[in-house]
Amino acid sequence: MDRPAATSRTTTGGGVADPGPVDPDPAVVGAAEAGVTRVLGTTLALPADATFVADGTSVRLDALDTGMVWTLVLGHVDRVEHALLTGYDGPAQVTGALFGTTLQLHDWVHGRLGTTALEVEGDPTVVDRLRRLLDAVTPLSTQ
């Protein structure tokens, strides 16, 4: 599904450009992208001797303003629920998706923004599972 960027500009009937939403500072957006990647990649990293078993569910986080996408596969490590950040070769079948701006996704990952403030597609219970996992593994120092 094609989605317009949050910072898109439109033209009104008289040919005058509608300023639309104000573009956020690129440095702030870049820092937010890095923050999301750090939390998802670092706090969900597995020890070298751990074995992750995927359960067939995944969640995609889509930043509508930058096009950045993070995909997480859910599953278990020694019967403890866990999720792994994948690269672009992640699962073809996405069970749930969360859409928002980079700053909104950053705040969601850090537990500062509720899921209801974002657009959810697919199975919302999978998104809720990821939220619970992040709450369990995200250290307070990163929030």
Salt bridges, closest charged atoms under 4 A:
ASP23 OD2 - ARG9 NH2 3.38
ASP55 OD2 - ARG129 NH2 2.81
ASP62 OD2 - ARG60 NE 2.47
GLU81 OE2 - ARG129 NE 2.46
ASP107 OD1 - HIS106 ND1 3.33
ASP107 OD1 - ARG112 NH1 3.41
GLU119 OE1 - ARG3 NH1 3.09
GLU121 OE2 - ARG3 NH2 1.99
ASP135 OD1 - ARG131 NH2 2.83
